[in-house]
Amino acid sequence: MRCYECGYQNQSDVKVCVKCGTKLTSSGSGGQAQSNPAASSGDQGAATVRGKVASAPAWDGENASPKKMSEPVDASILKCDACGYYPLRNKPASDSPCPNCGYKGSDESLSKEQPAPMPEKSKPAAPSGAKTMRIGQVNISKEAPKPKLILVDENKNAEQAYEGEKISLNRTNLAPENSSISSKEHATFTHKDGKWTLEDKSSNGATFIQVKGKTTVESGSLIILGDKVFRVEIPESEE
């Protein structure tokens, strides 16, 4: 059944237009209501008056197009901002979209249908005078050089080089044939703040440094004079 207000073609069993809410009436009953108004007066209530013919063509007609619909005469009539469809009962919203295009009254629905083109990625301009360097030409991990130490065998005039912050000495890396050197760990060189320190690790305390100039001694220190070994004992009263 076509609505005389908006021109929408409704189902035959509906009583109210689903688009504009106008009460529907058949052409026959509408004509009878106008030709015999007395018959509908009295206890039957007021006669149903046929609505005016819409100024716009029916939206589902052969030549109808939302883009070609004429502007509504009444400025108060709501229309869709997206497709121009009218009349609408309510302004397009999320809970009442436009029945023609589905517009929900926000830019979100339009942007989903017509996504904006992605901008091209712009390459940063190279600074003037810049030179391209290969990865292999750049030393990414510059490790600090390890400290080195050389021990010279006075009898054989043979050199042995060592490197590292801490160097452990034993019979294997000093003189494998010398049984007087501990096989586990005899002594340790440690490098710190640009200086080397020597620490005895042997079980018999057989690690010595030749004295040059003045050297501080303390009670219990061992000294070798010639081929004799002496232990220094300092009385408590002298300490």
C-alpha positions as CSV (number, residue, x, y, z in Angstrom):
1,M,0.0,0.0,0.0
2,R,1.5,3.3,-1.1
3,C,1.8,6.2,1.4
4,Y,0.1,9.4,0.2
5,E,2.4,11.5,2.3
6,C,5.9,10.3,1.3
7,G,5.1,7.9,-1.6
8,Y,6.7,4.9,0.0
9,Q,5.3,1.5,-1.2
10,N,4.4,-0.4,2.1
11,Q,3.3,-3.9,2.5
12,S,-0.5,-4.5,2.0
13,D,-1.1,-5.5,5.6
14,V,0.5,-2.5,7.4
15,K,-1.7,0.4,8.8
16,V,1.0,3.0,9.3
17,C,3.8,4.0,6.8
18,V,7.1,2.5,8.0
19,K,9.0,5.5,6.6
20,C,7.1,8.6,7.7
21,G,4.5,7.3,10.2
22,T,1.5,8.5,8.3
23,K,-1.7,6.4,8.9
24,L,-2.4,4.4,5.7
25,T,-5.8,4.1,4.0
26,S,-6.8,2.4,0.8
27,S,-7.8,4.5,-2.2
28,G,-11.3,3.2,-1.9
29,S,-11.8,3.9,1.7
30,G,-10.1,7.2,1.4
31,G,-12.5,8.2,-1.4
32,Q,-15.6,7.0,0.7
33,A,-14.4,9.1,3.6
34,Q,-14.4,12.3,1.5
35,S,-17.6,11.5,-0.4
36,N,-19.7,10.7,2.7
37,P,-18.3,12.5,5.7
38,A,-21.5,12.2,7.6
39,A,-21.3,8.4,7.6
40,S,-18.0,8.6,9.5
41,S,-19.2,11.2,12.0
42,G,-20.8,10.5,15.3
43,D,-19.7,7.5,17.4
44,Q,-17.2,6.4,14.7
45,G,-15.0,9.4,15.5
46,A,-13.5,11.9,13.1
47,A,-13.2,11.0,9.4
48,T,-9.8,10.1,8.0
49,V,-8.6,12.8,5.7
50,R,-6.4,11.8,2.8
51,G,-3.0,13.3,3.0
52,K,-1.6,15.6,0.4
53,V,0.2,14.3,-2.6
54,A,3.9,14.4,-2.0
55,S,5.8,17.0,-4.1
56,A,8.7,14.6,-4.6
57,P,8.5,11.5,-6.8
58,A,8.3,8.1,-5.1
59,W,11.8,6.9,-4.1
60,D,11.2,3.4,-5.5
61,G,9.8,4.6,-8.9
62,E,11.4,3.8,-12.2
63,N,12.9,7.3,-12.7
64,A,13.5,8.1,-9.1
65,S,17.0,8.6,-7.9
66,P,18.2,10.0,-4.5
67,K,20.6,12.3,-6.2
68,K,17.9,13.7,-8.6
69,M,15.2,14.3,-6.0
70,S,14.1,17.9,-5.8
71,E,14.6,19.9,-2.7
72,P,11.7,19.8,-0.2
73,V,9.4,22.8,-0.2
74,D,9.2,22.9,3.5
75,A,12.6,23.7,5.1
76,S,11.5,21.9,8.3
77,I,11.4,18.6,6.6
78,L,14.4,16.5,7.5
79,K,16.6,15.0,4.8
80,C,19.7,12.9,4.7
81,D,22.9,14.9,4.6
82,A,24.7,12.1,2.8
83,C,22.4,11.1,-0.1
84,G,19.7,13.9,0.1
85,Y,16.9,11.4,0.7
86,Y,13.7,12.9,2.4
87,P,11.4,13.1,4.2
88,L,12.8,11.6,7.4
89,R,11.1,11.3,10.7
90,N,14.3,11.6,12.7
91,K,17.7,13.0,11.9
92,P,20.1,10.2,10.9
93,A,21.8,8.8,14.0
94,S,23.5,5.5,15.1
95,D,20.1,4.1,16.3
96,S,18.1,5.5,13.3
97,P,20.2,5.4,10.1
98,C,19.0,6.8,6.8
99,P,16.7,4.1,5.2
100,N,18.2,4.9,1.8
101,C,22.0,4.9,2.3
102,G,22.5,3.8,5.9
103,Y,24.1,7.1,6.9
104,K,24.3,7.4,10.7
105,G,24.9,11.1,11.1
106,S,28.6,11.1,11.5
107,D,31.7,11.1,9.3
108,E,32.6,7.6,10.5
109,S,30.1,5.8,8.3
110,L,31.2,7.8,5.2
111,S,34.9,7.2,5.9
112,K,34.3,3.5,6.2
113,E,32.7,3.4,2.7
114,Q,35.2,5.7,1.1
115,P,38.6,5.3,2.9
116,A,41.0,8.1,2.5
117,P,44.0,7.3,0.3
118,M,47.1,6.5,2.2
119,P,49.8,9.2,1.8
120,E,53.0,8.2,0.2
121,K,55.9,7.8,2.5
122,S,58.3,10.6,2.0
123,K,62.0,9.9,2.1
124,P,64.0,12.3,4.3
125,A,66.4,14.4,2.2
126,A,70.0,13.4,2.6
127,P,72.1,16.2,4.1
128,S,74.4,18.0,1.6
129,G,77.9,16.4,1.5
130,A,76.7,13.2,3.1
131,K,78.5,10.0,2.1
132,T,77.1,6.5,2.0
133,M,79.0,4.0,4.1
134,R,78.6,0.3,4.0
135,I,78.0,-1.6,7.3
136,G,81.2,-3.5,6.9
137,Q,83.1,-0.2,6.9
138,V,81.8,0.8,10.3
139,N,83.2,-0.8,13.4
140,I,80.0,-1.0,15.5
141,S,81.5,-2.7,18.5
142,K,84.8,-1.0,19.4
143,E,86.2,-3.1,22.2
144,A,88.9,-1.6,24.4
145,P,92.3,-3.3,23.8
146,K,93.2,-5.8,26.4
147,P,96.2,-5.0,28.6
148,K,99.3,-7.0,27.7
149,L,102.2,-8.4,29.8
150,I,105.4,-10.0,28.7
151,L,107.6,-12.3,30.9
152,V,111.2,-12.9,29.9
153,D,113.1,-16.0,31.1
154,E,116.5,-14.6,32.1
155,N,118.3,-17.9,31.6
156,K,116.9,-18.7,28.2
157,N,116.1,-15.1,27.1
158,A,112.8,-16.4,26.0
159,E,109.6,-14.2,26.0
160,Q,106.1,-15.2,26.8
161,A,103.2,-12.8,26.1
162,Y,100.0,-12.7,28.1
163,E,96.9,-10.4,27.9
164,G,93.8,-9.7,29.9
165,E,92.7,-7.9,33.0
166,K,93.7,-10.9,35.2
167,I,96.4,-13.4,34.3
168,S,96.8,-16.6,36.2
169,L,100.3,-18.2,36.2
170,N,101.1,-21.9,36.7
171,R,103.5,-24.5,35.6
172,T,101.7,-25.1,32.3
173,N,101.9,-21.6,31.0
174,L,105.3,-20.7,32.5
175,A,107.7,-23.7,32.5
176,P,106.2,-27.2,32.2
177,E,109.5,-28.9,33.0
178,N,110.0,-26.9,36.3
179,S,108.4,-28.8,39.2
180,S,109.1,-25.9,41.7
181,I,106.2,-24.0,40.1
182,S,102.7,-24.9,41.2
183,S,100.7,-26.9,38.7
184,K,97.4,-25.3,39.8
185,E,97.9,-21.6,40.4
186,H,101.2,-20.1,41.5
187,A,100.6,-16.4,41.2
188,T,98.2,-13.9,39.6
189,F,98.8,-10.6,37.8
190,T,95.9,-8.1,38.0
191,H,95.6,-4.9,35.9
192,K,93.7,-2.0,37.4
193,D,93.8,1.8,36.9
194,G,96.7,1.4,34.5
195,K,98.9,-0.6,37.0
196,W,99.8,-4.2,37.5
197,T,99.7,-6.0,40.9
198,L,101.2,-9.4,41.7
199,E,99.5,-11.8,44.2
200,D,101.0,-15.1,45.5
201,K,98.7,-18.1,45.1
202,S,101.2,-20.9,45.8
203,S,100.9,-23.2,48.8
204,N,104.5,-22.6,49.9
205,G,104.6,-18.9,49.4
206,A,107.4,-19.1,46.7
207,T,106.6,-15.9,44.9
208,F,109.1,-13.0,45.2
209,I,109.9,-9.6,43.7
210,Q,113.4,-8.2,43.5
211,V,113.8,-5.1,45.6
212,K,114.8,-2.0,43.7
213,G,115.1,1.2,45.8
214,K,113.1,1.5,49.0
215,T,110.4,-1.1,49.6
216,T,108.1,-1.2,52.6
217,V,108.2,-4.5,54.7
218,E,106.0,-5.7,57.4
219,S,106.2,-8.4,60.1
220,G,106.2,-11.8,58.4
221,S,107.7,-10.7,55.1
222,L,110.2,-13.0,53.5
223,I,113.4,-11.7,52.0
224,I,116.1,-13.5,50.1
225,L,119.7,-12.4,50.6
226,G,122.0,-14.3,48.4
227,D,120.8,-17.8,48.5
228,K,119.4,-17.5,52.0
229,V,115.7,-16.9,52.9
230,F,114.9,-14.7,56.0
231,R,111.6,-13.9,57.6
232,V,111.1,-10.4,59.0
233,E,109.7,-10.1,62.5
234,I,108.9,-6.7,63.9
235,P,108.4,-6.4,67.7
236,E,105.0,-5.0,68.7
237,S,106.7,-2.1,70.5
238,E,108.3,-1.0,67.2
239,E,105.1,-1.2,65.2
